[in-house]
Amino acid sequence: MVYQPDLWGAGLKTLAMLCIVLAILILVIFLLKRFSYLKQGSGHGQLIRVLSSYHMTPKERIALIDVAGQTMVIGITPGNITCLAQINKSEVLERIEGAKPLGGKGGLFGKLLMSSLNVKGRSSEG
C-alpha cells in the first residue's frame, strides 16, 4: 500500500504557520515603531519638547510644548494643529517646570491650562 499525504491537512498547517509568523512580524514592527517614537521625544538638546499632553478624545488632544524656550498650549486634531495660548508669565513657567507629571484627569496640566486661558482672556478684554 502506497502512503498518500493528506494535502488539505498539510495546507492548513502551512497556512496557520504563515498567519502566526505574520502576526509576530506585525507585533514586532508595532513595538519598534512605538519605542522609536518614545526615544525621539525624550532626547536632550532638542528644540521642541512635549511637556504634557491631555487627550480630549481618541483623536484630539491638548499639548503643552516648549519650543526653543517658549512655552505654548496647542490643540491637536487629525487635520489641524492650533496654538491655543502662549505662556509668558514667569510664575506660571516656574510652576510648569517644577511640576511632576500627574496621570489623572483634572491634574496640574488642566489647572495650568485653565489659569493661562483665564489670564489671557482678562488681558485681552482690558
C-alpha positions as CSV (number, residue, x, y, z in Angstrom):
1,M,0.0,0.0,0.0
2,V,1.4,3.4,-1.0
3,Y,1.3,6.3,1.5
4,Q,-0.6,9.3,0.2
5,P,-0.1,12.6,2.1
6,D,-3.1,14.5,3.4
7,L,-2.8,17.6,1.3
8,W,-5.6,19.5,3.0
9,G,-4.1,19.0,6.4
10,A,-0.6,20.0,5.3
11,G,-2.0,23.1,3.5
12,L,-4.0,24.1,6.6
13,K,-0.9,23.7,8.8
14,T,1.2,25.7,6.4
15,L,-1.4,28.5,6.3
16,A,-1.7,28.5,10.1
17,M,2.1,28.8,10.5
18,L,2.1,31.6,7.9
19,C,-0.5,33.5,9.9
20,I,1.4,33.1,13.1
21,V,4.6,34.4,11.5
22,L,2.8,37.4,10.0
23,A,1.2,38.2,13.4
24,I,4.6,38.1,15.1
25,L,6.1,40.3,12.4
26,I,3.3,42.9,12.7
27,L,3.7,42.9,16.5
28,V,7.4,43.4,16.3
29,I,7.0,46.3,13.8
30,F,4.4,47.9,16.0
31,L,6.6,47.7,19.1
32,L,9.7,49.0,17.2
33,K,7.6,52.0,15.9
34,R,6.2,52.7,19.4
35,F,9.6,52.6,21.1
36,S,11.4,54.6,18.5
37,Y,8.7,57.3,18.9
38,L,9.3,57.4,22.7
39,K,13.0,57.7,22.2
40,Q,12.7,60.6,19.8
41,G,10.6,62.6,22.3
42,S,12.9,62.1,25.3
43,G,16.2,63.2,23.8
44,H,18.2,66.0,25.4
45,G,19.2,69.1,23.4
46,Q,16.0,69.1,21.2
47,L,14.4,72.4,20.4
48,I,10.9,71.0,20.7
49,R,9.8,69.2,23.8
50,V,6.3,67.9,24.8
51,L,5.9,68.9,28.5
52,S,2.5,67.4,28.9
53,S,-0.5,66.1,26.9
54,Y,-4.2,65.6,27.7
55,H,-6.4,63.5,25.4
56,M,-9.8,65.1,24.9
57,T,-11.0,62.3,22.6
58,P,-9.1,59.4,21.0
59,K,-8.0,61.6,18.1
60,E,-7.9,65.0,19.7
61,R,-5.6,66.3,22.4
62,I,-4.2,69.4,24.0
63,A,-0.4,69.5,24.5
64,L,1.8,71.8,26.5
65,I,5.0,72.2,24.5
66,D,8.3,74.0,24.8
67,V,9.8,75.4,21.5
68,A,13.2,76.9,22.0
69,G,12.4,78.2,25.4
70,Q,8.9,79.4,24.6
71,T,6.0,77.5,26.2
72,M,2.8,77.1,24.3
73,V,-0.5,75.3,24.6
74,I,-1.6,73.7,21.3
75,G,-4.7,71.8,20.2
76,I,-4.0,68.8,18.0
77,T,-6.6,67.1,15.7
78,P,-6.1,64.7,12.8
79,G,-6.2,67.6,10.3
80,N,-5.1,70.6,12.2
81,I,-2.7,72.0,14.9
82,T,-3.8,75.2,16.6
83,C,-1.9,77.4,19.1
84,L,-4.4,78.0,21.9
85,A,-2.2,80.1,24.2
86,Q,1.4,81.2,24.8
87,I,2.5,81.2,28.4
88,N,4.8,84.2,29.2
89,K,4.3,84.7,32.9
90,S,7.3,83.7,34.9
91,E,5.3,82.4,37.9
92,V,3.3,80.0,35.6
93,L,6.5,78.9,33.9
94,E,8.1,78.1,37.2
95,R,5.1,76.0,38.2
96,I,5.3,74.1,35.0
97,E,9.0,73.4,35.2
98,G,8.7,72.3,38.9
99,A,5.6,70.2,38.3
100,K,5.8,66.4,38.3
101,P,3.6,64.6,35.7
102,L,0.2,63.5,37.1
103,G,-1.7,60.7,35.5
104,G,-5.2,61.6,36.5
105,K,-7.8,63.9,35.0
106,G,-8.0,67.4,36.3
107,G,-4.4,67.4,37.3
108,L,-1.8,70.2,37.2
109,F,-2.0,70.5,33.4
110,G,-5.7,71.1,33.5
111,K,-5.3,73.8,36.2
112,L,-2.4,75.5,34.4
113,L,-4.4,75.4,31.2
114,M,-7.4,77.0,32.7
115,S,-5.4,79.6,34.6
116,S,-3.5,80.6,31.4
117,L,-6.6,80.8,29.4
118,N,-8.3,82.9,32.1
119,V,-5.3,85.2,32.3
120,K,-5.2,85.6,28.5
121,G,-8.9,86.3,28.4
122,R,-8.7,89.0,31.0
123,S,-5.7,90.8,29.4
124,S,-7.4,90.9,26.0
125,E,-10.6,92.4,27.5
126,G,-9.0,95.4,29.1
